[in-house]
Amino acid sequence: MGQKVLLNAKEVNIILHRLACQLIENHNDFSNTVLIGLQPRGKYLASRLATMLKNDYKIKNIELGHLDITFFRDDFRRGEKILEANTTEINFLVEDKNIVFIDDVLYTGRSIRAALTAIQSFGRPNEIELLTLIDRRFSRHLPIQPNYSGRQVDAINDEKVKVNWVENEGEDSVYLVNS
């Protein structure tokens, strides 16, 4: 199994700052916008962006939540593997808010479809946008596209994109892995 570095820590940091600036450009002071990281891996990206917006760009009104989509997935009861649920932490109202879903990799679009269903349990948002670090653009099963994308990757066949965060793998990096 070989792997190729797509992004190193410096490149990930540059992309995060660009994504943060794009969010500021479209949402100004975030008074009516909330960030929601999709569990399990989108929470690292969402937390990092929220911290960057607060500390580096002095945005005071950042509301951050994490959404578990395990039981909303269309493959929930398929296969032998027992899925473990994560926690949902949404301590604010989503009714009439602009939501930015945040996930590390956009692959088939099925996780986003599950998130769209799951968020309805919390109210009816005004608008929902999608931010991803990596967009695997040729792998979509559903007509879902990100509003904000760090990098597009053309992974084929059995190639996988692995995103590492310093918070859990000890480094910020993105690899293309051959299975």
PyMOL commands that set and color helices and strands:
alter all, ss='L'
color gray80, all
select helices_A, chain A and resi 9-27+42-55+70-72+110-122+166-169
alter helices_A, ss='H'
color red, helices_A
select strands_A, chain A and resi 3-7+33-38+63-67+98-106+127-135+148-152+159-164+173-178
alter strands_A, ss='S'
color yellow, strands_A
deselect
rebuild
show_as cartoon
